[in-house]
Amino acid sequence: MFTQTVTIDQSRRIVLPEQVLDALGITVKDKIIVEVTQAGAIIKPERATPITDEIASMNLPVTDWEQMEREIEEGRIA
């Protein structure tokens, strides 16, 4: 984790530094999600693949799936 200060230009745009984009796995023309919270804003890549598809590709044993489902329902995994 790291913190980086950026400046908003006259057109109200923010240019994210390469280090930030690389850390988030964002490349040119990717879509991002900007989520406004009480604490500020969260910038994250839009994932084309639902998390359930990503989890399914891990070939986890059924017991791990059940644990993962419980944690998602309890809000510990987003």
PDB file of N, CA, C and O in Angstrom:
ATOM      1  N   MET A   1       0.837  -1.179   0.000  1.00  0.00           N
ATOM      2  CA  MET A   1       0.000   0.000   0.000  1.00  0.00           C
ATOM      3  C   MET A   1       0.885   1.247   0.000  1.00  0.00           C
ATOM      4  O   MET A   1       1.985   1.256   0.552  1.00  0.00           O
ATOM      5  N   PHE A   2       0.375   2.278  -0.627  1.00  0.00           N
ATOM      6  CA  PHE A   2       1.086   3.542  -0.631  1.00  0.00           C
ATOM      7  C   PHE A   2       0.105   4.672  -0.867  1.00  0.00           C
ATOM      8  O   PHE A   2      -1.037   4.437  -1.262  1.00  0.00           O
ATOM      9  N   THR A   3       0.542   5.887  -0.630  1.00  0.00           N
ATOM     10  CA  THR A   3      -0.275   7.067  -0.836  1.00  0.00           C
ATOM     11  C   THR A   3       0.416   7.954  -1.853  1.00  0.00           C
ATOM     12  O   THR A   3       1.637   8.108  -1.824  1.00  0.00           O
ATOM     13  N   GLN A   4      -0.359   8.532  -2.748  1.00  0.00           N
ATOM     14  CA  GLN A   4       0.193   9.412  -3.776  1.00  0.00           C
ATOM     15  C   GLN A   4      -0.726  10.622  -3.896  1.00  0.00           C
ATOM     16  O   GLN A   4      -1.948  10.476  -3.919  1.00  0.00           O
ATOM     17  N   THR A   5      -0.146  11.812  -3.971  1.00  0.00           N
ATOM     18  CA  THR A   5      -0.913  13.038  -4.154  1.00  0.00           C
ATOM     19  C   THR A   5      -0.921  13.391  -5.634  1.00  0.00           C
ATOM     20  O   THR A   5       0.126  13.389  -6.281  1.00  0.00           O
ATOM     21  N   VAL A   6      -2.103  13.694  -6.173  1.00  0.00           N
ATOM     22  CA  VAL A   6      -2.238  14.112  -7.570  1.00  0.00           C
ATOM     23  C   VAL A   6      -3.021  15.419  -7.607  1.00  0.00           C
ATOM     24  O   VAL A   6      -3.658  15.797  -6.624  1.00  0.00           O
ATOM     25  N   THR A   7      -2.968  16.107  -8.746  1.00  0.00           N
ATOM     26  CA  THR A   7      -3.626  17.396  -8.890  1.00  0.00           C
ATOM     27  C   THR A   7      -4.771  17.298  -9.889  1.00  0.00           C
ATOM     28  O   THR A   7      -4.668  16.596 -10.895  1.00  0.00           O
ATOM     29  N   ILE A   8      -5.849  17.996  -9.613  1.00  0.00           N
ATOM     30  CA  ILE A   8      -6.980  18.074 -10.535  1.00  0.00           C
ATOM     31  C   ILE A   8      -6.685  19.214 -11.511  1.00  0.00           C
ATOM     32  O   ILE A   8      -6.356  20.322 -11.089  1.00  0.00           O
ATOM     33  N   ASP A   9      -6.803  18.944 -12.824  1.00  0.00           N
ATOM     34  CA  ASP A   9      -6.506  19.989 -13.815  1.00  0.00           C
ATOM     35  C   ASP A   9      -7.708  20.896 -14.056  1.00  0.00           C
ATOM     36  O   ASP A   9      -8.760  20.714 -13.442  1.00  0.00           O
ATOM     37  N   GLN A  10      -7.553  21.867 -14.945  1.00  0.00           N
ATOM     38  CA  GLN A  10      -8.605  22.843 -15.230  1.00  0.00           C
ATOM     39  C   GLN A  10      -9.887  22.193 -15.757  1.00  0.00           C
ATOM     40  O   GLN A  10     -10.976  22.741 -15.587  1.00  0.00           O
ATOM     41  N   SER A  11      -9.762  21.049 -16.382  1.00  0.00           N
ATOM     42  CA  SER A  11     -10.935  20.327 -16.902  1.00  0.00           C
ATOM     43  C   SER A  11     -11.529  19.376 -15.864  1.00  0.00           C
ATOM     44  O   SER A  11     -12.398  18.564 -16.181  1.00  0.00           O
ATOM     45  N   ARG A  12     -11.055  19.482 -14.629  1.00  0.00           N
ATOM     46  CA  ARG A  12     -11.529  18.672 -13.504  1.00  0.00           C
ATOM     47  C   ARG A  12     -11.163  17.194 -13.655  1.00  0.00           C
ATOM     48  O   ARG A  12     -11.888  16.317 -13.185  1.00  0.00           O
ATOM     49  N   ARG A  13     -10.056  16.931 -14.300  1.00  0.00           N
ATOM     50  CA  ARG A  13      -9.572  15.560 -14.496  1.00  0.00           C
ATOM     51  C   ARG A  13      -8.449  15.254 -13.526  1.00  0.00           C
ATOM     52  O   ARG A  13      -7.718  16.138 -13.081  1.00  0.00           O
ATOM     53  N   ILE A  14      -8.337  13.990 -13.218  1.00  0.00           N
ATOM     54  CA  ILE A  14      -7.241  13.497 -12.382  1.00  0.00           C
ATOM     55  C   ILE A  14      -6.447  12.508 -13.220  1.00  0.00           C
ATOM     56  O   ILE A  14      -7.019  11.593 -13.813  1.00  0.00           O
ATOM     57  N   VAL A  15      -5.151  12.684 -13.270  1.00  0.00           N
ATOM     58  CA  VAL A  15      -4.287  11.722 -13.950  1.00  0.00           C
ATOM     59  C   VAL A  15      -3.685  10.827 -12.875  1.00  0.00           C
ATOM     60  O   VAL A  15      -2.967  11.292 -11.989  1.00  0.00           O
ATOM     61  N   LEU A  16      -3.991   9.533 -12.968  1.00  0.00           N
ATOM     62  CA  LEU A  16      -3.438   8.592 -12.005  1.00  0.00           C
ATOM     63  C   LEU A  16      -2.029   8.192 -12.424  1.00  0.00           C
ATOM     64  O   LEU A  16      -1.808   7.827 -13.579  1.00  0.00           O
ATOM     65  N   PRO A  17      -1.090   8.255 -11.514  1.00  0.00           N
ATOM     66  CA  PRO A  17       0.292   7.883 -11.835  1.00  0.00           C
ATOM     67  C   PRO A  17       0.395   6.416 -12.252  1.00  0.00           C
ATOM     68  O   PRO A  17      -0.413   5.578 -11.852  1.00  0.00           O
ATOM     69  N   GLU A  18       1.394   6.136 -13.056  1.00  0.00           N
ATOM     70  CA  GLU A  18       1.617   4.780 -13.560  1.00  0.00           C
ATOM     71  C   GLU A  18       1.727   3.772 -12.420  1.00  0.00           C
ATOM     72  O   GLU A  18       1.217   2.656 -12.523  1.00  0.00           O
ATOM     73  N   GLN A  19       2.389   4.162 -11.337  1.00  0.00           N
ATOM     74  CA  GLN A  19       2.558   3.266 -10.191  1.00  0.00           C
ATOM     75  C   GLN A  19       1.200   2.861  -9.610  1.00  0.00           C
ATOM     76  O   GLN A  19       1.016   1.712  -9.207  1.00  0.00           O
ATOM     77  N   VAL A  20       0.254   3.795  -9.567  1.00  0.00           N
ATOM     78  CA  VAL A  20      -1.087   3.502  -9.056  1.00  0.00           C
ATOM     79  C   VAL A  20      -1.812   2.556 -10.000  1.00  0.00           C
ATOM     80  O   VAL A  20      -2.404   1.568  -9.567  1.00  0.00           O
ATOM     81  N   LEU A  21      -1.764   2.864 -11.295  1.00  0.00           N
ATOM     82  CA  LEU A  21      -2.432   2.020 -12.290  1.00  0.00           C
ATOM     83  C   LEU A  21      -1.869   0.599 -12.269  1.00  0.00           C
ATOM     84  O   LEU A  21      -2.620  -0.375 -12.317  1.00  0.00           O
ATOM     85  N   ASP A  22      -0.551   0.493 -12.198  1.00  0.00           N
ATOM     86  CA  ASP A  22       0.076  -0.827 -12.152  1.00  0.00           C
ATOM     87  C   ASP A  22      -0.351  -1.605 -10.910  1.00  0.00           C
ATOM     88  O   ASP A  22      -0.629  -2.802 -10.987  1.00  0.00           O
ATOM     89  N   ALA A  23      -0.402  -0.927  -9.769  1.00  0.00           N
ATOM     90  CA  ALA A  23      -0.779  -1.590  -8.517  1.00  0.00           C
ATOM     91  C   ALA A  23      -2.220  -2.095  -8.575  1.00  0.00           C
ATOM     92  O   ALA A  23      -2.548  -3.116  -7.971  1.00  0.00           O
ATOM     93  N   LEU A  24      -3.077  -1.377  -9.302  1.00  0.00           N
ATOM     94  CA  LEU A  24      -4.481  -1.775  -9.420  1.00  0.00           C
ATOM     95  C   LEU A  24      -4.740  -2.702 -10.602  1.00  0.00           C
ATOM     96  O   LEU A  24      -5.851  -3.206 -10.764  1.00  0.00           O
ATOM     97  N   GLY A  25      -3.722  -2.928 -11.425  1.00  0.00           N
ATOM     98  CA  GLY A  25      -3.897  -3.779 -12.599  1.00  0.00           C
ATOM     99  C   GLY A  25      -4.744  -3.123 -13.674  1.00  0.00           C
ATOM    100  O   GLY A  25      -5.426  -3.809 -14.435  1.00  0.00           O
ATOM    101  N   ILE A  26      -4.705  -1.789 -13.743  1.00  0.00           N
ATOM    102  CA  ILE A  26      -5.495  -1.044 -14.724  1.00  0.00           C
ATOM    103  C   ILE A  26      -4.610  -0.674 -15.903  1.00  0.00           C
ATOM    104  O   ILE A  26      -3.490  -0.197 -15.724  1.00  0.00           O
ATOM    105  N   THR A  27      -5.120  -0.897 -17.112  1.00  0.00           N
ATOM    106  CA  THR A  27      -4.387  -0.534 -18.319  1.00  0.00           C
ATOM    107  C   THR A  27      -5.222   0.440 -19.154  1.00  0.00           C
ATOM    108  O   THR A  27      -6.378   0.714 -18.829  1.00  0.00           O
ATOM    109  N   VAL A  28      -4.633   0.951 -20.218  1.00  0.00           N
ATOM    110  CA  VAL A  28      -5.297   1.914 -21.092  1.00  0.00           C
ATOM    111  C   VAL A  28      -6.635   1.359 -21.578  1.00  0.00           C
ATOM    112  O   VAL A  28      -6.724   0.196 -21.972  1.00  0.00           O
ATOM    113  N   LYS A  29      -7.657   2.182 -21.547  1.00  0.00           N
ATOM    114  CA  LYS A  29      -9.017   1.885 -21.999  1.00  0.00           C
ATOM    115  C   LYS A  29      -9.804   0.979 -21.064  1.00  0.00           C
ATOM    116  O   LYS A  29     -10.955   0.650 -21.351  1.00  0.00           O
ATOM    117  N   ASP A  30      -9.196   0.564 -19.937  1.00  0.00           N
ATOM    118  CA  ASP A  30      -9.961  -0.184 -18.937  1.00  0.00           C
ATOM    119  C   ASP A  30     -10.991   0.742 -18.318  1.00  0.00           C
ATOM    120  O   ASP A  30     -10.787   1.954 -18.247  1.00  0.00           O
ATOM    121  N   LYS A  31     -12.094   0.171 -17.873  1.00  0.00           N
ATOM    122  CA  LYS A  31     -13.083   0.939 -17.144  1.00  0.00           C
ATOM    123  C   LYS A  31     -12.784   0.811 -15.658  1.00  0.00           C
ATOM    124  O   LYS A  31     -12.333  -0.234 -15.190  1.00  0.00           O
ATOM    125  N   ILE A  32     -13.043   1.888 -14.923  1.00  0.00           N
ATOM    126  CA  ILE A  32     -12.842   1.862 -13.480  1.00  0.00           C
ATOM    127  C   ILE A  32     -14.141   2.246 -12.787  1.00  0.00           C
ATOM    128  O   ILE A  32     -15.032   2.850 -13.383  1.00  0.00           O
ATOM    129  N   ILE A  33     -14.224   1.887 -11.541  1.00  0.00           N
ATOM    130  CA  ILE A  33     -15.362   2.250 -10.707  1.00  0.00           C
ATOM    131  C   ILE A  33     -14.855   3.248  -9.674  1.00  0.00           C
ATOM    132  O   ILE A  33     -13.838   3.011  -9.022  1.00  0.00           O
ATOM    133  N   VAL A  34     -15.561   4.360  -9.526  1.00  0.00           N
ATOM    134  CA  VAL A  34     -15.262   5.327  -8.478  1.00  0.00           C
ATOM    135  C   VAL A  34     -16.427   5.278  -7.501  1.00  0.00           C
ATOM    136  O   VAL A  34     -17.559   5.626  -7.838  1.00  0.00           O
ATOM    137  N   GLU A  35     -16.132   4.843  -6.298  1.00  0.00           N
ATOM    138  CA  GLU A  35     -17.163   4.690  -5.272  1.00  0.00           C
ATOM    139  C   GLU A  35     -16.958   5.767  -4.210  1.00  0.00           C
ATOM    140  O   GLU A  35     -15.885   5.856  -3.612  1.00  0.00           O
ATOM    141  N   VAL A  36     -17.978   6.578  -3.976  1.00  0.00           N
ATOM    142  CA  VAL A  36     -17.895   7.638  -2.981  1.00  0.00           C
ATOM    143  C   VAL A  36     -18.435   7.093  -1.667  1.00  0.00           C
ATOM    144  O   VAL A  36     -19.550   6.575  -1.607  1.00  0.00           O
ATOM    145  N   THR A  37     -17.628   7.218  -0.612  1.00  0.00           N
ATOM    146  CA  THR A  37     -18.015   6.756   0.719  1.00  0.00           C
ATOM    147  C   THR A  37     -17.951   7.938   1.691  1.00  0.00           C
ATOM    148  O   THR A  37     -17.539   9.034   1.312  1.00  0.00           O
ATOM    149  N   GLN A  38     -18.352   7.718   2.916  1.00  0.00           N
ATOM    150  CA  GLN A  38     -18.255   8.785   3.915  1.00  0.00           C
ATOM    151  C   GLN A  38     -16.798   9.166   4.164  1.00  0.00           C
ATOM    152  O   GLN A  38     -16.503  10.312   4.504  1.00  0.00           O
ATOM    153  N   ALA A  39     -15.896   8.212   3.997  1.00  0.00           N
ATOM    154  CA  ALA A  39     -14.480   8.453   4.258  1.00  0.00           C
ATOM    155  C   ALA A  39     -13.758   9.099   3.074  1.00  0.00           C
ATOM    156  O   ALA A  39     -12.658   9.625   3.247  1.00  0.00           O
ATOM    157  N   GLY A  40     -14.347   9.071   1.878  1.00  0.00           N
ATOM    158  CA  GLY A  40     -13.691   9.612   0.691  1.00  0.00           C
ATOM    159  C   GLY A  40     -14.141   8.870  -0.550  1.00  0.00           C
ATOM    160  O   GLY A  40     -15.323   8.567  -0.711  1.00  0.00           O
ATOM    161  N   ALA A  41     -13.197   8.581  -1.422  1.00  0.00           N
ATOM    162  CA  ALA A  41     -13.515   7.876  -2.668  1.00  0.00           C
ATOM    163  C   ALA A  41     -12.620   6.656  -2.815  1.00  0.00           C
ATOM    164  O   ALA A  41     -11.466   6.651  -2.386  1.00  0.00           O
ATOM    165  N   ILE A  42     -13.175   5.631  -3.428  1.00  0.00           N
ATOM    166  CA  ILE A  42     -12.442   4.402  -3.714  1.00  0.00           C
ATOM    167  C   ILE A  42     -12.405   4.248  -5.227  1.00  0.00           C
ATOM    168  O   ILE A  42     -13.439   4.338  -5.889  1.00  0.00           O
ATOM    169  N   ILE A  43     -11.220   4.016  -5.773  1.00  0.00           N
ATOM    170  CA  ILE A  43     -11.057   3.789  -7.211  1.00  0.00           C
ATOM    171  C   ILE A  43     -10.624   2.344  -7.380  1.00  0.00           C
ATOM    172  O   ILE A  43      -9.641   1.903  -6.784  1.00  0.00           O
ATOM    173  N   LYS A  44     -11.377   1.605  -8.209  1.00  0.00           N
ATOM    174  CA  LYS A  44     -11.029   0.205  -8.419  1.00  0.00           C
ATOM    175  C   LYS A  44     -11.364  -0.185  -9.850  1.00  0.00           C
ATOM    176  O   LYS A  44     -12.245   0.413 -10.469  1.00  0.00           O
ATOM    177  N   PRO A  45     -10.669  -1.182 -10.377  1.00  0.00           N
ATOM    178  CA  PRO A  45     -10.962  -1.620 -11.744  1.00  0.00           C
ATOM    179  C   PRO A  45     -12.316  -2.295 -11.823  1.00  0.00           C
ATOM    180  O   PRO A  45     -12.728  -2.986 -10.892  1.00  0.00           O
ATOM    181  N   GLU A  46     -13.002  -2.097 -12.929  1.00  0.00           N
ATOM    182  CA  GLU A  46     -14.247  -2.819 -13.168  1.00  0.00           C
ATOM    183  C   GLU A  46     -13.864  -4.202 -13.654  1.00  0.00           C
ATOM    184  O   GLU A  46     -13.109  -4.337 -14.618  1.00  0.00           O
ATOM    185  N   ARG A  47     -14.360  -5.197 -13.017  1.00  0.00           N
ATOM    186  CA  ARG A  47     -14.033  -6.582 -13.386  1.00  0.00           C
ATOM    187  C   ARG A  47     -15.098  -7.123 -14.319  1.00  0.00           C
ATOM    188  O   ARG A  47     -16.281  -7.150 -13.979  1.00  0.00           O
ATOM    189  N   ALA A  48     -14.675  -7.550 -15.488  1.00  0.00           N
ATOM    190  CA  ALA A  48     -15.607  -8.122 -16.456  1.00  0.00           C
ATOM    191  C   ALA A  48     -16.106  -9.485 -15.982  1.00  0.00           C
ATOM    192  O   ALA A  48     -17.234  -9.883 -16.271  1.00  0.00           O
ATOM    193  N   THR A  49     -15.251 -10.188 -15.255  1.00  0.00           N
ATOM    194  CA  THR A  49     -15.598 -11.514 -14.767  1.00  0.00           C
ATOM    195  C   THR A  49     -16.122 -11.407 -13.350  1.00  0.00           C
ATOM    196  O   THR A  49     -15.433 -10.874 -12.480  1.00  0.00           O
ATOM    197  N   PRO A  50     -17.324 -11.900 -13.096  1.00  0.00           N
ATOM    198  CA  PRO A  50     -17.835 -11.867 -11.718  1.00  0.00           C
ATOM    199  C   PRO A  50     -16.905 -12.636 -10.794  1.00  0.00           C
ATOM    200  O   PRO A  50     -16.254 -13.595 -11.210  1.00  0.00           O
ATOM    201  N   ILE A  51     -16.847 -12.212  -9.547  1.00  0.00           N
ATOM    202  CA  ILE A  51     -15.951 -12.858  -8.582  1.00  0.00           C
ATOM    203  C   ILE A  51     -16.268 -14.340  -8.434  1.00  0.00           C
ATOM    204  O   ILE A  51     -15.367 -15.140  -8.177  1.00  0.00           O
ATOM    205  N   THR A  52     -17.531 -14.716  -8.590  1.00  0.00           N
ATOM    206  CA  THR A  52     -17.869 -16.138  -8.464  1.00  0.00           C
ATOM    207  C   THR A  52     -17.202 -16.962  -9.559  1.00  0.00           C
ATOM    208  O   THR A  52     -16.814 -18.106  -9.325  1.00  0.00           O
ATOM    209  N   ASP A  53     -17.066 -16.386 -10.759  1.00  0.00           N
ATOM    210  CA  ASP A  53     -16.369 -17.098 -11.840  1.00  0.00           C
ATOM    211  C   ASP A  53     -14.882 -17.239 -11.519  1.00  0.00           C
ATOM    212  O   ASP A  53     -14.276 -18.278 -11.783  1.00  0.00           O
ATOM    213  N   GLU A  54     -14.297 -16.171 -10.941  1.00  0.00           N
ATOM    214  CA  GLU A  54     -12.888 -16.229 -10.572  1.00  0.00           C
ATOM    215  C   GLU A  54     -12.667 -17.286  -9.493  1.00  0.00           C
ATOM    216  O   GLU A  54     -11.704 -18.051  -9.547  1.00  0.00           O
ATOM    217  N   ILE A  55     -13.569 -17.317  -8.517  1.00  0.00           N
ATOM    218  CA  ILE A  55     -13.461 -18.307  -7.435  1.00  0.00           C
ATOM    219  C   ILE A  55     -13.634 -19.716  -7.992  1.00  0.00           C
ATOM    220  O   ILE A  55     -12.915 -20.634  -7.597  1.00  0.00           O
ATOM    221  N   ALA A  56     -14.584 -19.890  -8.907  1.00  0.00           N
ATOM    222  CA  ALA A  56     -14.827 -21.215  -9.488  1.00  0.00           C
ATOM    223  C   ALA A  56     -13.590 -21.732 -10.217  1.00  0.00           C
ATOM    224  O   ALA A  56     -13.336 -22.936 -10.235  1.00  0.00           O
ATOM    225  N   SER A  57     -12.826 -20.833 -10.810  1.00  0.00           N
ATOM    226  CA  SER A  57     -11.639 -21.264 -11.554  1.00  0.00           C
ATOM    227  C   SER A  57     -10.530 -21.757 -10.631  1.00  0.00           C
ATOM    228  O   SER A  57      -9.551 -22.338 -11.098  1.00  0.00           O
ATOM    229  N   MET A  58     -10.675 -21.530  -9.320  1.00  0.00           N
ATOM    230  CA  MET A  58      -9.653 -21.970  -8.360  1.00  0.00           C
ATOM    231  C   MET A  58      -9.762 -23.454  -8.023  1.00  0.00           C
ATOM    232  O   MET A  58      -8.844 -24.019  -7.428  1.00  0.00           O
ATOM    233  N   ASN A  59     -10.872 -24.093  -8.393  1.00  0.00           N
ATOM    234  CA  ASN A  59     -11.079 -25.520  -8.106  1.00  0.00           C
ATOM    235  C   ASN A  59     -10.881 -25.855  -6.633  1.00  0.00           C
ATOM    236  O   ASN A  59     -10.152 -26.786  -6.288  1.00  0.00           O
ATOM    237  N   LEU A  60     -11.531 -25.092  -5.778  1.00  0.00           N
ATOM    238  CA  LEU A  60     -11.427 -25.322  -4.340  1.00  0.00           C
ATOM    239  C   LEU A  60     -12.302 -26.491  -3.908  1.00  0.00           C
ATOM    240  O   LEU A  60     -13.324 -26.770  -4.534  1.00  0.00           O
ATOM    241  N   PRO A  61     -11.901 -27.178  -2.833  1.00  0.00           N
ATOM    242  CA  PRO A  61     -12.761 -28.237  -2.288  1.00  0.00           C
ATOM    243  C   PRO A  61     -14.074 -27.629  -1.794  1.00  0.00           C
ATOM    244  O   PRO A  61     -14.126 -26.441  -1.473  1.00  0.00           O
ATOM    245  N   VAL A  62     -15.121 -28.427  -1.733  1.00  0.00           N
ATOM    246  CA  VAL A  62     -16.445 -27.948  -1.343  1.00  0.00           C
ATOM    247  C   VAL A  62     -16.405 -27.265   0.020  1.00  0.00           C
ATOM    248  O   VAL A  62     -17.073 -26.248   0.207  1.00  0.00           O
ATOM    249  N   THR A  63     -15.652 -27.787   0.966  1.00  0.00           N
ATOM    250  CA  THR A  63     -15.611 -27.170   2.300  1.00  0.00           C
ATOM    251  C   THR A  63     -15.076 -25.744   2.212  1.00  0.00           C
ATOM    252  O   THR A  63     -15.549 -24.871   2.940  1.00  0.00           O
ATOM    253  N   ASP A  64     -14.101 -25.485   1.340  1.00  0.00           N
ATOM    254  CA  ASP A  64     -13.581 -24.127   1.172  1.00  0.00           C
ATOM    255  C   ASP A  64     -14.638 -23.218   0.545  1.00  0.00           C
ATOM    256  O   ASP A  64     -14.731 -22.043   0.900  1.00  0.00           O
ATOM    257  N   TRP A  65     -15.426 -23.748  -0.376  1.00  0.00           N
ATOM    258  CA  TRP A  65     -16.510 -22.972  -1.002  1.00  0.00           C
ATOM    259  C   TRP A  65     -17.506 -22.518   0.047  1.00  0.00           C
ATOM    260  O   TRP A  65     -17.946 -21.368   0.049  1.00  0.00           O
ATOM    261  N   GLU A  66     -17.860 -23.446   0.949  1.00  0.00           N
ATOM    262  CA  GLU A  66     -18.830 -23.120   1.987  1.00  0.00           C
ATOM    263  C   GLU A  66     -18.296 -22.028   2.907  1.00  0.00           C
ATOM    264  O   GLU A  66     -19.041 -21.127   3.294  1.00  0.00           O
ATOM    265  N   GLN A  67     -17.030 -22.098   3.257  1.00  0.00           N
ATOM    266  CA  GLN A  67     -16.404 -21.077   4.099  1.00  0.00           C
ATOM    267  C   GLN A  67     -16.379 -19.735   3.359  1.00  0.00           C
ATOM    268  O   GLN A  67     -16.677 -18.696   3.948  1.00  0.00           O
ATOM    269  N   MET A  68     -16.031 -19.756   2.089  1.00  0.00           N
ATOM    270  CA  MET A  68     -15.986 -18.536   1.286  1.00  0.00           C
ATOM    271  C   MET A  68     -17.379 -17.901   1.217  1.00  0.00           C
ATOM    272  O   MET A  68     -17.512 -16.684   1.346  1.00  0.00           O
ATOM    273  N   GLU A  69     -18.411 -18.719   1.015  1.00  0.00           N
ATOM    274  CA  GLU A  69     -19.776 -18.208   0.946  1.00  0.00           C
ATOM    275  C   GLU A  69     -20.177 -17.541   2.262  1.00  0.00           C
ATOM    276  O   GLU A  69     -20.797 -16.477   2.256  1.00  0.00           O
ATOM    277  N   ARG A  70     -19.825 -18.162   3.386  1.00  0.00           N
ATOM    278  CA  ARG A  70     -20.138 -17.576   4.697  1.00  0.00           C
ATOM    279  C   ARG A  70     -19.448 -16.223   4.862  1.00  0.00           C
ATOM    280  O   ARG A  70     -20.059 -15.268   5.342  1.00  0.00           O
ATOM    281  N   GLU A  71     -18.186 -16.140   4.468  1.00  0.00           N
ATOM    282  CA  GLU A  71     -17.437 -14.892   4.618  1.00  0.00           C
ATOM    283  C   GLU A  71     -17.994 -13.799   3.713  1.00  0.00           C
ATOM    284  O   GLU A  71     -18.043 -12.636   4.113  1.00  0.00           O
ATOM    285  N   ILE A  72     -18.415 -14.150   2.503  1.00  0.00           N
ATOM    286  CA  ILE A  72     -19.021 -13.169   1.606  1.00  0.00           C
ATOM    287  C   ILE A  72     -20.321 -12.654   2.210  1.00  0.00           C
ATOM    288  O   ILE A  72     -20.579 -11.450   2.212  1.00  0.00           O
ATOM    289  N   GLU A  73     -21.136 -13.568   2.721  1.00  0.00           N
ATOM    290  CA  GLU A  73     -22.417 -13.179   3.323  1.00  0.00           C
ATOM    291  C   GLU A  73     -22.224 -12.293   4.547  1.00  0.00           C
ATOM    292  O   GLU A  73     -23.043 -11.414   4.816  1.00  0.00           O
ATOM    293  N   GLU A  74     -21.146 -12.523   5.288  1.00  0.00           N
ATOM    294  CA  GLU A  74     -20.865 -11.739   6.495  1.00  0.00           C
ATOM    295  C   GLU A  74     -20.152 -10.424   6.158  1.00  0.00           C
ATOM    296  O   GLU A  74     -19.885  -9.613   7.045  1.00  0.00           O
ATOM    297  N   GLY A  75     -19.845 -10.220   4.866  1.00  0.00           N
ATOM    298  CA  GLY A  75     -19.227  -8.969   4.449  1.00  0.00           C
ATOM    299  C   GLY A  75     -17.725  -8.918   4.610  1.00  0.00           C
ATOM    300  O   GLY A  75     -17.130  -7.849   4.467  1.00  0.00           O
ATOM    301  N   ARG A  76     -17.088 -10.050   4.906  1.00  0.00           N
ATOM    302  CA  ARG A  76     -15.637 -10.040   5.065  1.00  0.00           C
ATOM    303  C   ARG A  76     -14.903 -10.131   3.751  1.00  0.00           C
ATOM    304  O   ARG A  76     -13.728  -9.771   3.675  1.00  0.00           O
ATOM    305  N   ILE A  77     -15.573 -10.609   2.703  1.00  0.00           N
ATOM    306  CA  ILE A  77     -14.985 -10.685   1.367  1.00  0.00           C
ATOM    307  C   ILE A  77     -15.910  -9.929   0.439  1.00  0.00           C
ATOM    308  O   ILE A  77     -17.112 -10.192   0.394  1.00  0.00           O
ATOM    309  N   ALA A  78     -15.337  -8.974  -0.316  1.00  0.00           N
ATOM    310  CA  ALA A  78     -16.165  -8.194  -1.253  1.00  0.00           C
ATOM    311  C   ALA A  78     -16.032  -8.733  -2.641  1.00  0.00           C
ATOM    312  O   ALA A  78     -16.651  -8.210  -3.568  1.00  0.00           O
TER     313      ALA A  78
END
